[in-house]
Amino acid sequence: MYGLSKDVDLAFLKGKELHQVCTGANEVILHFDDYIAITIMSECDYKSKIGEIVRIERYPTSSSLICQLLGSSITEAQGKDDGTLVLEFANGDALTLYDDSKEYESYQIKHGEQLIVV
């Protein structure tokens, strides 16, 4: 909806461990260290360390895949010009979030009082 600003600094995500995955009817919320939360309302891809990619379109039936990231820390967070956010984890897996709607929010990143809406 809003895109990901080119000057956004995502360094605060590095090293943060995923503690909780909360699933709703239309979203999944990832809770990390230091009051960081990422709410995903768009489709995303889960890439395993062996290279298998699974498209997650419906969170109530597919969010258990994301639970494999519990206890793992973010090693790399990369934003792209099209609003895509790629999160790589210490366990070798990765999560790619897409800015796939011009009308609705695709994901949010909350860090303390800072809120990044895409």
Secondary structure, DSSP 4 states (H G I P E B T S, - for coil): -----TT---GGGTTPBEEEEEE-SS-EEEEETTTEEEEE-S-EEEE-TTS-EEEE--HHHHHHHHGGGTTPBEEEEEE-TTS-EEEEETTS-EEEE----SSS--EEEEETTEEEE-
